[in-house]
Amino acid sequence: MSPEQPIQQASRRNALPGVMMSEIARLEQITAQLMAVQKLWNDPGREHHLADALASSRNAWDAIQAALAEGVLSLPADVQHNLLIVSVYADSKISACESIPSADALASLIALTHTLTGSLREWRVAA
């Protein structure tokens, strides 16, 4: 172990809660964006708004997967594992909404994102 390693580890640990909180805030914004599309499902511009919302959602989930791969989230191993599984599942929901857009598919993605966001927020408060 080099003398710098404890310092690097300590500074890394201190930065981690901010990373998770920013991802939680981002998922909350995306949930609101998806809900706005759902609310205006029959509007003429829905396709464009849906595409934007799904792209934002995919970017957020990709960022979470990247953070997990880089080991920059201060979550227990089992929570990280479950978050990875949920992120892959979310990606499949996004793909389903892209390939065959439906209000039901969108509602499922909204529920998943909203529930996970709430769970992560509660976990961070408890931690």
DODRENDREN-390313 format. One record per residue (C-alpha): residue number from 1; residue in three letters; x, y negated, z negated. Coordinates in steps of 0.001 Angstrom, whole numbers, plus 500000, padded with zeros to 6 digits. Each point is the difference from the previous one (the first is absolute). Example, Ala and Ser with C-alpha at 12.3 -4.5 7.8 and 13.67 -1.06 7.14 Angstrom:
<pts>
[pt 1; ALA; [512300; 504500; 492200]],
[pt 2; SER; [501370; 496560; 500660]],
</pts>
This chain:
<pts>
[pt 1; MET; [500000; 500000; 500000]],
[pt 2; SER; [501426; 496651; 500972]],
[pt 3; PRO; [499830; 497003; 497642]],
[pt 4; GLU; [497639; 498251; 502442]],
[pt 5; GLN; [497462; 502824; 500073]],
[pt 6; PRO; [498208; 499215; 496695]],
[pt 7; ILE; [499674; 496356; 501071]],
[pt 8; GLN; [498611; 501003; 503394]],
[pt 9; GLN; [497582; 502429; 498383]],
[pt 10; ALA; [498831; 497448; 497434]],
[pt 11; SER; [499430; 497265; 502571]],
[pt 12; ARG; [498226; 502469; 502247]],
[pt 13; ARG; [497699; 501074; 497152]],
[pt 14; ASN; [499126; 496380; 499211]],
[pt 15; ALA; [499020; 499259; 503605]],
[pt 16; LEU; [497758; 503027; 500415]],
[pt 17; PRO; [496802; 498804; 498302]],
[pt 18; GLY; [499878; 497021; 502360]],
[pt 19; VAL; [500229; 502287; 503021]],
[pt 20; MET; [497055; 502082; 498835]],
[pt 21; MET; [497937; 496963; 499025]],
[pt 22; SER; [500562; 498444; 503434]],
[pt 23; GLU; [498842; 503210; 501669]],
[pt 24; ILE; [496926; 500099; 497752]],
[pt 25; ALA; [499181; 496398; 500930]],
[pt 26; ARG; [500518; 500825; 503665]],
[pt 27; LEU; [497644; 502994; 499775]],
[pt 28; GLU; [497392; 497814; 498286]],
[pt 29; GLN; [500205; 497512; 502884]],
[pt 30; ILE; [499690; 502796; 502531]],
[pt 31; THR; [496996; 501434; 498167]],
[pt 32; ALA; [498329; 496584; 500254]],
[pt 33; GLN; [500915; 499787; 503694]],
[pt 34; LEU; [498560; 503460; 500689]],
[pt 35; MET; [496840; 499133; 498054]],
[pt 36; ALA; [499563; 496826; 502070]],
[pt 37; VAL; [500135; 502100; 503175]],
[pt 38; GLN; [497491; 502432; 498499]],
[pt 39; LYS; [497654; 497169; 499059]],
[pt 40; LEU; [500071; 498648; 503564]],
[pt 41; TRP; [500009; 503407; 501701]],
[pt 42; ASN; [497461; 499002; 502657]],
[pt 43; ASP; [501692; 496700; 500911]],
[pt 44; PRO; [501426; 499647; 503516]],
[pt 45; GLY; [503584; 499449; 498791]],
[pt 46; ARG; [500053; 503101; 497841]],
[pt 47; GLU; [502490; 501920; 502162]],
[pt 48; HIS; [502620; 497284; 499654]],
[pt 49; HIS; [499443; 499556; 496254]],
[pt 50; LEU; [499996; 503752; 499457]],
[pt 51; ALA; [503267; 500394; 501905]],
[pt 52; ASP; [501611; 497232; 497927]],
[pt 53; ALA; [498752; 501483; 496726]],
[pt 54; LEU; [501154; 503506; 500917]],
[pt 55; ALA; [503427; 498694; 501066]],
[pt 56; SER; [500343; 498175; 496672]],
[pt 57; SER; [498965; 503134; 498166]],
[pt 58; ARG; [502470; 502175; 501894]],
[pt 59; ASN; [502801; 497495; 499315]],
[pt 60; ALA; [499248; 500027; 496278]],
[pt 61; TRP; [499936; 503792; 499794]],
[pt 62; ASP; [503204; 500191; 502075]],
[pt 63; ALA; [501634; 497562; 497563]],
[pt 64; ILE; [498933; 502167; 497078]],
[pt 65; GLN; [501424; 503092; 501702]],
[pt 66; ALA; [503254; 498137; 500690]],
[pt 67; ALA; [500205; 498853; 496369]],
[pt 68; LEU; [499454; 503580; 498862]],
[pt 69; ALA; [502683; 501271; 502389]],
[pt 70; GLU; [502444; 497333; 498801]],
[pt 71; GLY; [499218; 500747; 496351]],
[pt 72; VAL; [499113; 496401; 499123]],
[pt 73; LEU; [496699; 500639; 498205]],
[pt 74; SER; [500093; 500335; 496224]],
[pt 75; LEU; [497515; 502816; 499802]],
[pt 76; PRO; [500336; 503450; 498473]],
[pt 77; ALA; [500893; 502733; 502490]],
[pt 78; ASP; [496529; 501559; 499929]],
[pt 79; VAL; [498364; 496620; 500685]],
[pt 80; GLN; [502402; 499371; 502873]],
[pt 81; HIS; [499202; 503426; 501432]],
[pt 82; ASN; [496255; 499369; 499755]],
[pt 83; LEU; [500398; 496529; 501517]],
[pt 84; LEU; [501865; 501516; 502939]],
[pt 85; ILE; [497196; 502514; 500539]],
[pt 86; VAL; [497379; 497241; 499828]],
[pt 87; SER; [501984; 497834; 502424]],
[pt 88; VAL; [500118; 502817; 502548]],
[pt 89; TYR; [496263; 500557; 499498]],
[pt 90; ALA; [499387; 496252; 500449]],
[pt 91; ASP; [501971; 500120; 503236]],
[pt 92; SER; [497684; 502741; 501271]],
[pt 93; LYS; [496966; 497877; 499015]],
[pt 94; ILE; [501433; 497024; 501887]],
[pt 95; SER; [500603; 502177; 503067]],
[pt 96; ALA; [496423; 501277; 499808]],
[pt 97; CYS; [498675; 496428; 499869]],
[pt 98; GLU; [502166; 499075; 502986]],
[pt 99; SER; [499031; 502961; 502157]],
[pt 100; ILE; [496275; 500124; 499225]],
[pt 101; PRO; [498961; 496794; 498233]],
[pt 102; SER; [497014; 500465; 497730]],
[pt 103; ALA; [498614; 498246; 496966]],
[pt 104; ASP; [500238; 503277; 498055]],
[pt 105; ALA; [503679; 500516; 500836]],
[pt 106; LEU; [500713; 496413; 499013]],
[pt 107; ALA; [498064; 500410; 496744]],
[pt 108; SER; [502112; 503051; 499164]],
[pt 109; LEU; [503229; 498051; 500562]],
[pt 110; ILE; [498669; 497108; 497911]],
[pt 111; ALA; [499076; 502331; 497143]],
[pt 112; LEU; [503404; 501684; 500081]],
[pt 113; THR; [501902; 496712; 500044]],
[pt 114; HIS; [497818; 498381; 497337]],
[pt 115; THR; [500162; 502999; 497669]],
[pt 116; LEU; [503757; 500370; 500330]],
[pt 117; THR; [500549; 496284; 499449]],
[pt 118; GLY; [497931; 500102; 496821]],
[pt 119; SER; [501806; 503097; 498766]],
[pt 120; LEU; [503431; 498478; 500617]],
[pt 121; ARG; [499002; 496751; 498319]],
[pt 122; GLU; [498712; 501909; 496936]],
[pt 123; TRP; [503153; 502094; 499912]],
[pt 124; ARG; [502232; 496906; 500129]],
[pt 125; VAL; [498029; 498377; 497162]],
[pt 126; ALA; [500287; 503169; 497903]],
[pt 127; ALA; [503718; 500378; 500720]],
</pts>
